[in-house]
Amino acid sequence: MTRTRFLLVLAALLSATVLTQCGSGRRGETITLKGSDTMVILGQRWAEVYMETHKGVVIQVTGGGSGTGIAALINGTTDVAQSSRSIKSEEQKQIDDRYDEPPHETVVARDGLAIYVSESNPLKEVTIAQLKAIYTGQTKNWKELGGPDAPIVPYGRENNSGTYVYFKEHVLENADFAAEIQTLPGTAAVVNAVAQDKNAIGYGGAAYAKGVSELGVKKDDATPAVKPTLATVLDGSYPISRPLFWYTRQAPEGALLEFVTWALSAEGQKIVTDVGYYPVQ
């Protein structure tokens, strides 16, 4: 090899080394969050605020539903699954079998599952039993609930949604949804549909309740109607409140641990309140 060629090769190697180091510095740490549509607005807000003061960290947030997020956690395509329901035993087993340890669960916020109706609907409250009757197809007219003589148009979520699973377990008591329920891919779509239809009813996260009315919910006929608020969710008097989860394949460490710790801090939990959900403490 001639001296000139040697110097050219050496220069190329040094250049490649510098580019690799610079690229690594620009790339920094990337954290991915995927899953719950209920939580996507919260995850996005956390990411925006955190990245403002942690310049070397990139946080990517996408929705798709709790089931989608947990599936991504199982196949290794997300760092965090955002979920508005508890992980299922079969999902836990898949993670344990694949990674030789069970998934790590962190409760990062709380939610009151709101019941939406049109702002023109005169109804103010509903019982859990009445909700079950609507969504299993037994009650079809608002007059049966003390409202106008008009058909009830129920909206719900698709079955990969954690909100769908929670509603089915805790309101329908695992009964099947009626075939006529109109399913939509996200909570924002449910709210939009209800806002535009005076006969509609829907359910979803409290943070999305804009342009619609929230019904007070009664556990049974003997208890008062309660709306989701900080006080009623934290003291358990709102009958369909729930935790919101982050699932990781193992206990967080490094940059991910720092982000989780921050989300649970006073600053991170203030964002929970600002978005419209409720802090864990």
Buried (B, 14 or more C-beta within 10 A) or exposed (E): EEEEEEEEEEEEEEEEEEEEEEEEEEEEBEBBBBBBBBBBBBBBBBBEBBBEEBEEBBBBBBBBBBBBBBBBBBEEEBBBBBBBBBBEEEBBEBBEEEBEEEBBBBEBBBBBBBBBBBEEBEBBBBBBBBBBBBBBBEBBEBEBBEBBEEEBBBBBBBEBBBBBBBBBEBBBEEEEBBEEBEBBBBBBBBBBBBBEBBBBBBBBBBBBBEEBBBBBBBBEEEEEBBBBBEEBBBEEBBBBBBBBBBBBBEEBEEBBEBBBEBBBEEEBBEBBEEBBBBBBE
